[in-house]
Amino acid sequence: MTLSLSPAPEDDLARVHQQLEQGVLAEAMGFDYLWLTEHNFTGECSYADPIPFAGALAARTSRVRLGFAVIQMALHHPVRLAVQLAVLDNLSRGRLEVGVGRGTSYNEYEYVGYGLRSDDSHERMEEAVAVLTGAWTQEPFVHEGKFYSVRLPAVRPRPVQRPHPPLWRSVISVESLEESGRAGLPVMMSRVPDARIPERLAIYRKGLEAGGHDAATQRRLLGEASVWRFLYVADSQAQAEDDVHEATLHYREHMHHVRQAFNPSDFRVKAAAVNPWMDAAVSHPDGVRFVLETGALYGTAARVAEQVAALRDLGLGHVMCQASWGGLAHDKAVASLKRFGEHVIPRFL
């Protein structure tokens, strides 16, 4: 997972290329996936648009799966997206994973920048996903809907993976988790605390059973269900604590500053998406403490291995590790990735 803050425009060039370097290193260190995100306009994600960035990674890697966590579907025309992702699946020789979501739950200014508001983003996403999959699988393809009216002979090049690259859903609410299970879609959960993971997996399992999926499919999808964690491996616990606290504080200060500055005054975050990390009413020290206690893997290699093992023992088979965030220096992120690859990953092979 790569998501690096670029604090100022003059830093953008260096940060983009640092993220490429980290992605290539992650493959060499034994990571199975590189998950890219999408955030616009404020440097929260240094490369902003994950699609061309994935193309650069596809040219520099050969084994690792390339995925999106997530594409903000409300911000993309689905036919254009179908073509772009089909090209990427060809460039990567069938290594693409497509995580979809309606869009950010917190940065209303991203919708506004594209001439939209988030009020209809869920409905817009559902139609966009239907167009995306239809364009990949039907020749010719015709769609008449609320947001899109399209007619095309075929998407070329065709995706390498048939009928199309795997689709994943980003889920926050328990309702979305169960719905994804019914649909047989792999899920990406955000920073769910360890204590809540068994109940979330049980809800997902309930949806899989209700959807009538066979036992092998249920086992596969439960094994793919993932949570998102900050990752940092240091030589000592004290060094890890100092580094992650500084980086996380910087990240939170930036995140809340741009939301206060650019979100429209009438925008409110939905209650289900509010937690101490995202709640502007919570102090920075308390918000940082919350996310480091519930959404981070950090410390020495031995300590991080214990934390990963704890997630495995809760039933998870997939952890999305954000190895670069906030003000964490590039050389420290690289050293952390190397320690994780050399001393943690081998314990789980």
ZIHUGI-V69626 format. One record per residue. N is the residue number from 1. D_FIRST is the distance of its C-alpha to the first C-alpha in Angstrom with 2 decimals. Layout:
N,D_FIRST / N,D_FIRST
This chain:
1,0.00 / 2,3.78 / 3,6.66 / 4,9.76 / 5,13.22 / 6,15.98 / 7,19.06 / 8,21.72 / 9,22.38 / 10,23.62 / 11,20.23 / 12,18.40 / 13,19.23 / 14,18.14 / 15,14.78 / 16,13.95 / 17,15.01 / 18,13.30 / 19,9.86 / 20,11.35 / 21,12.62 / 22,9.53 / 23,8.05 / 24,11.55 / 25,11.82 / 26,8.99 / 27,11.10 / 28,14.16 / 29,13.21 / 30,13.01 / 31,9.54 / 32,10.37 / 33,7.55 / 34,5.09 / 35,4.36 / 36,5.94 / 37,8.14 / 38,11.80 / 39,14.02 / 40,17.32 / 41,20.12 / 42,19.36 / 43,16.60 / 44,14.24 / 45,11.62 / 46,13.00 / 47,12.85 / 48,13.89 / 49,14.32 / 50,11.48 / 51,14.31 / 52,15.91 / 53,12.75 / 54,11.82 / 55,15.42 / 56,15.12 / 57,12.35 / 58,14.61 / 59,17.43 / 60,15.89 / 61,14.55 / 62,16.65 / 63,15.26 / 64,11.57 / 65,11.07 / 66,9.62 / 67,8.89 / 68,9.12 / 69,8.44 / 70,11.07 / 71,13.82 / 72,16.49 / 73,19.34 / 74,22.10 / 75,21.38 / 76,21.70 / 77,24.83 / 78,24.07 / 79,26.22 / 80,24.65 / 81,21.21 / 82,22.65 / 83,23.83 / 84,20.70 / 85,18.55 / 86,21.43 / 87,21.45 / 88,17.77 / 89,18.52 / 90,21.40 / 91,19.72 / 92,17.15 / 93,20.11 / 94,18.89 / 95,15.21 / 96,14.10 / 97,12.81 / 98,13.70 / 99,12.58 / 100,15.38 / 101,16.57 / 102,19.62 / 103,17.93 / 104,17.23 / 105,19.52 / 106,20.07 / 107,20.19 / 108,23.39 / 109,23.83 / 110,21.21 / 111,23.57 / 112,26.56 / 113,25.31 / 114,25.51 / 115,28.88 / 116,27.77 / 117,27.65 / 118,25.53 / 119,28.63 / 120,28.52 / 121,24.77 / 122,24.64 / 123,27.67 / 124,26.43 / 125,23.14 / 126,25.19 / 127,27.43 / 128,24.73 / 129,23.08 / 130,26.64 / 131,27.26 / 132,24.03 / 133,24.85 / 134,28.51 / 135,28.11 / 136,26.27 / 137,28.92 / 138,32.24 / 139,34.49 / 140,35.93 / 141,33.89 / 142,35.56 / 143,34.23 / 144,36.16 / 145,34.38 / 146,34.27 / 147,31.65 / 148,31.72 / 149,34.65 / 150,33.82 / 151,35.67 / 152,34.43 / 153,35.62 / 154,32.31 / 155,28.74 / 156,28.83 / 157,27.20 / 158,26.65 / 159,23.23 / 160,23.22 / 161,22.13 / 162,25.05 / 163,25.80 / 164,22.39 / 165,18.65 / 166,17.47 / 167,17.05 / 168,15.00 / 169,16.03 / 170,14.47 / 171,17.20 / 172,18.61 / 173,22.28 / 174,23.90 / 175,25.75 / 176,22.70 / 177,21.54 / 178,24.99 / 179,25.23 / 180,22.07 / 181,23.65 / 182,26.87 / 183,25.25 / 184,23.49 / 185,19.99 / 186,16.90 / 187,15.42 / 188,12.36 / 189,13.74 / 190,12.62 / 191,13.70 / 192,16.68 / 193,18.76 / 194,19.52 / 195,23.09 / 196,22.31 / 197,20.18 / 198,23.34 / 199,24.95 / 200,21.97 / 201,21.85 / 202,25.64 / 203,25.52 / 204,23.15 / 205,25.54 / 206,28.43 / 207,27.08 / 208,26.53 / 209,30.10 / 210,31.50 / 211,29.99 / 212,31.98 / 213,29.22 / 214,30.48 / 215,29.60 / 216,27.48 / 217,25.33 / 218,25.03 / 219,23.95 / 220,21.28 / 221,19.84 / 222,20.09 / 223,18.26 / 224,15.33 / 225,15.26 / 226,12.13 / 227,11.58 / 228,8.97 / 229,9.57 / 230,9.43 / 231,9.74 / 232,12.51 / 233,15.10 / 234,18.34 / 235,21.80 / 236,23.37 / 237,22.77 / 238,24.56 / 239,22.43 / 240,19.20 / 241,20.84 / 242,22.05 / 243,18.84 / 244,16.63 / 245,19.57 / 246,20.04 / 247,16.46 / 248,16.23 / 249,19.74 / 250,19.11 / 251,16.18 / 252,18.44 / 253,21.44 / 254,19.92 / 255,18.55 / 256,21.97 / 257,23.95 / 258,22.73 / 259,23.20 / 260,26.66 / 261,27.48 / 262,26.40 / 263,26.29 / 264,29.70 / 265,32.14 / 266,32.62 / 267,29.00 / 268,28.25 / 269,25.08 / 270,25.86 / 271,26.83 / 272,24.47 / 273,21.44 / 274,22.94 / 275,21.99 / 276,22.73 / 277,19.40 / 278,19.97 / 279,23.78 / 280,25.37 / 281,28.46 / 282,26.80 / 283,27.15 / 284,24.30 / 285,25.13 / 286,25.19 / 287,21.98 / 288,20.15 / 289,21.98 / 290,21.02 / 291,17.24 / 292,17.43 / 293,19.79 / 294,18.06 / 295,14.30 / 296,13.39 / 297,13.57 / 298,15.41 / 299,18.55 / 300,19.95 / 301,18.63 / 302,21.34 / 303,20.46 / 304,16.74 / 305,17.99 / 306,20.38 / 307,17.83 / 308,15.79 / 309,19.25 / 310,20.23 / 311,17.49 / 312,18.62 / 313,22.17 / 314,21.58 / 315,20.88 / 316,17.10 / 317,15.87 / 318,12.14 / 319,9.80 / 320,6.25 / 321,5.56 / 322,4.92 / 323,6.66 / 324,8.22 / 325,10.23 / 326,13.90 / 327,16.26 / 328,14.58 / 329,16.12 / 330,14.45 / 331,16.66 / 332,15.73 / 333,11.95 / 334,13.06 / 335,15.61 / 336,13.41 / 337,11.16 / 338,14.60 / 339,16.11 / 340,13.56 / 341,14.01 / 342,17.73 / 343,18.74 / 344,16.56 / 345,15.30 / 346,18.95 / 347,20.24 / 348,18.68 / 349,19.75
